[in-house]
Amino acid sequence: MYNGKLVSVVFSTYKEKNSVRQAIESFFNTGFVDEVVVVNNNAEPGTEEEVGRTNARMVHEKRQGYGYAFQKGMEEAKGDYVILCEPDGTYTGRDLERFLIFARDGFDAVLGSRTGQSTRISGADMDFLRKFANVFEAKTIEYLFNTNSLSDIGCTYKLFTKMALKKIAPLWRTRNSLFATELTLLVASQNLHFIEIPVTFRERVGISTFVSTFAKMAKWGIRIYIFIFAFWLKWIFKR
């Protein structure tokens, strides 16, 4: 609990058997977290046993996809503050209090950024091209929607108030990994009071299926950019 508010953390797990338990404990050890909801999205064998060694609560989502998993987790979360994160070792619970401080100060959403100048990215899988693509796409959203400063569209580490989730949940349309970008677009387009803060970003345990090669990274970047403009055009015509 933080400032009288219940705090929930939502993880989605698929291939994080070797890191999920440590990630869960990282958040519980902060002393602020009331529950950790782990969404088993057809996770690899052994994951359930690892989660079972913690105080986290596991729920199952059979439909494969980043969006399906996190939407399920947010529906299950009971907290006044709901934090999204990944249990692959890249993020740490030690950054949680900074998210909570801004939420306490009245922000509806607090978005993490792995590309900020003060972010400790030493040893992390954030090379120049990946960083450039994230910043470029984030700035595109910032200018298209004339909103607060943005520098990262791919960071899962986010905090939403329960009221903010109630506002944007009916607008979810994406079920795959583009859901991370859709969340940022919804925050910008729905005029939520938000701020972006730098987070620690370390080398992940295992290999990313989206940015493991230059070709995959380029294809994924183009797909995201098309998605951003398609969302913006729909938003323009609905205004």
C-alpha positions, 0 to 999 in steps of 0.5 A, spaced: 500 500 500 502 507 498 499 513 501 492 509 503 492 506 496 492 499 494 498 497 489 497 491 484 503 489 479 501 485 473 506 481 469 505 477 463 509 471 462 511 466 456 518 465 456 521 468 463 521 461 467 528 463 469 527 470 471 520 471 473 521 469 481 526 474 481 522 479 478 516 478 483 520 478 489 523 485 486 517 488 487 514 485 493 521 487 497 519 494 496 514 494 501 509 498 497 506 492 493 499 489 495 499 484 490 502 481 483 498 478 478 502 473 473 498 472 467 500 465 464 500 466 457 501 459 455 508 459 458 513 454 458 514 448 462 516 450 469 513 457 470 507 455 474 512 452 479 516 458 479 511 463 481 508 458 486 514 459 490 512 466 491 506 470 494 504 472 487 497 470 484 497 466 477 491 467 472 491 464 465 490 467 458 489 462 453 489 467 447 496 468 445 498 475 445 501 481 449 495 485 448 490 479 451 495 477 456 496 484 459 488 486 458 487 480 462 491 482 468 489 489 468 482 486 469 484 481 474 488 487 478 484 490 484 489 496 486 487 503 485 494 503 482 496 498 477 503 497 474 505 493 468 511 490 467 515 484 464 518 479 468 524 478 463 530 481 468 530 488 464 526 492 469 526 492 477 522 494 483 527 499 485 524 504 480 517 503 483 516 508 488 518 514 483 512 511 479 508 512 485 510 519 487 508 521 481 501 518 481 500 521 488 501 527 486 495 527 481 498 524 475 493 519 471 498 515 468 506 514 469 510 512 463 517 509 463 522 511 458 528 506 457 531 512 452 532 518 457 539 521 458 539 519 465 537 512 464 542 506 466 542 502 460 549 500 461 549 492 458 542 493 456 539 491 449 538 498 447 543 499 441 543 506 437 538 504 432 533 501 437 534 507 441 533 512 435 527 508 433 523 509 439 525 516 440 523 518 433 516 514 434 515 517 441 516 524 438 511 523 432 506 521 437 508 527 441 507 532 435 501 529 432 497 529 439 500 535 441 502 532 448 507 532 453 514 530 452 515 522 450 521 519 448 519 511 448 513 507 445 516 500 447 517 500 454 512 496 458 513 499 465 507 503 466 502 505 472 495 507 471 490 509 476 484 505 476 480 511 474 484 511 468 484 504 466 476 505 466 476 510 461 481 507 456 479 500 457 473 500 452 477 503 447 482 497 447 483 494 440 489 491 439 491 484 442 498 483 440 505 486 442 502 493 438 498 494 445 504 497 448 504 503 443 496 503 443 496 504 451 501 510 449 496 513 444 490 512 448 494 516 454 495 521 449 489 522 445 484 521 451 488 527 454 490 523 461 494 527 465 501 523 464 508 524 465 514 520 462 520 518 467 526 514 466 527 507 468 533 502 469 533 498 463 538 491 463 540 486 459 534 481 459 534 474 460 533 470 454 532 473 447 527 478 444 523 475 438 522 482 436 528 485 435 533 479 435 536 481 428 536 488 424 531 485 419 526 484 425 528 490 428 526 494 422 520 490 420 517 491 427 519 499 427 515 500 420 509 496 423 509 501 429 510 507 425 504 505 420 500 503 426 501 510 429 499 514 423 493 509 422 490 511 429 492 518 428 487 518 422 482 515 425 482 519 431 482 526 427 476 523 423 472 522 430 473 529 433 
